[in-house]
């Protein structure tokens, strides 16, 4: 495992993605410590263009958009990571159970997974979001997580099914290891790299999903996220006012974050996927 | 051989995969009696159900029909401790040494697991000596190997380590599923000799699965010939090879050019 991590550091794609992501993370974590103002404080007129004082101008309420953006990126990344953790853990558990136990359990779990795949998850996301009264960013993240696990489950199931029939698993069985031990020590190491890749992808798509439902006005309350900034720009007609600074930086941030995560994923894929490994 | 103690008996053993139109009967109502200290060869072409039968004997696959008796009693594999007890007595070597190892752990762990399965409480030094003894039995140097990962070894070394594992476990029955088919000819005879040595030292029953009739004749006391999931002929090795009754057996023997000339003289 240590070995493959060292190889990973030599992959330019992974490093570009990782450095970009970490720089962004550092910026949004450090800047609010320097500029300790409240991001919701109104400090200028509406839709002031960027200048030396307000780096990205002001929004419809006259708030500092750069500061809002910093908090927005923080929330979006947090939502994405929590959604990624939920999707990966649920997908992993269902995939492992389905693939390793097999038989009837496999049939039932695969059916459930397929049902979740064919129902458009974004519709579920909207319906759940509408029906819940108090939405925090955590609730939104969890909703995204529990609607996006099926692809992970499916892939993990496929890998587990093929690993289950391998001789080293048989050897572990006849060496008297218990089932949980076999899953943790004989199956998981073989799919670990894949699961990490799936987690990165789920995080990226979690950020996108959050931005989408927030832009529809169904995101978390009492917080600032990239989608919410875009929602404000939409509701208060920033494009009509010609205030491009109210939505383009937010949209670019979303693009940049997902780009960095996809880059990391591609870098890992090139290393861990034997078919495209050079 | 029949005067020896009966160890494993299979009655009407059947394994069916799939259902409906996809149904395939891999093993079809097979009966067998294996005795203590006997070397049995299961011979058949690929797809004849040898490996499936072996996996059922191991308890790795559940039989669809029939029963297996171990030491005169129906075997019980319901709970984990039942299975653990069964696997103390019955062990296996698989065909592909490369996939028999977990690539993420060092060689040492494989041998440590054997000590754990036996439930032995040993000091560090005793463990070391035991592993070293097992490795020297198969002509490997434990000092050079214990820190290595499986992918740093050759196929022959891996398969010999698998035999070292069997040496440590001292099972009563060893199921060897084509243990020599993936290693070179040079390692092949060493591995066979090691298996025979194990039998002599421990009075182990060895069930040797192969597609090579010549090899089967060389090592075994009893031969079972399998075709399409059925056992078509069985009996003492001499009898089967020198005086085959079933047409499939004759075909198998004639398909081995090397033994053809050698054993034609006898008949």
Contacts between the chains, C-beta under 8 A, distances in Angstrom:
chain1	res1	chain2	res2	distance
A	1	B	104	7.2
A	166	B	99	5.2
A	167	B	94	4.2
A	167	B	95	7.6
A	167	B	96	6.0
A	167	B	99	4.6
A	167	B	100	4.3
A	168	B	99	6.2
A	168	B	100	5.7
A	168	B	101	5.7
A	168	B	102	4.5
A	170	B	55	8.0
A	170	B	58	7.6
A	170	B	60	5.7
A	170	B	92	7.3
A	170	B	94	6.7
A	171	B	92	8.0
A	171	B	94	7.3
A	171	B	100	5.6
A	171	B	101	7.9
A	171	B	110	7.7
A	172	B	102	7.3
A	172	B	113	7.9
A	173	B	60	6.4
A	173	B	87	7.8
A	174	B	58	6.5
A	174	B	60	7.4
A	174	B	87	4.6
A	174	B	90	7.8
A	174	B	91	6.2
A	174	B	92	6.1
A	175	B	87	7.4
A	175	B	113	4.5
A	175	B	114	7.0
A	175	B	116	7.8
A	175	B	117	5.3
A	176	B	83	7.6
A	176	B	84	4.3
A	176	B	87	5.8
A	176	B	88	7.8
A	176	B	113	8.0
A	176	B	116	7.6
A	176	B	117	4.5
A	177	B	113	7.6
A	178	B	80	6.1
A	185	B	102	7.3
A	185	B	105	7.7
A	186	B	102	5.7
A	189	B	102	7.5
A	189	B	104	4.3
A	190	B	104	7.7
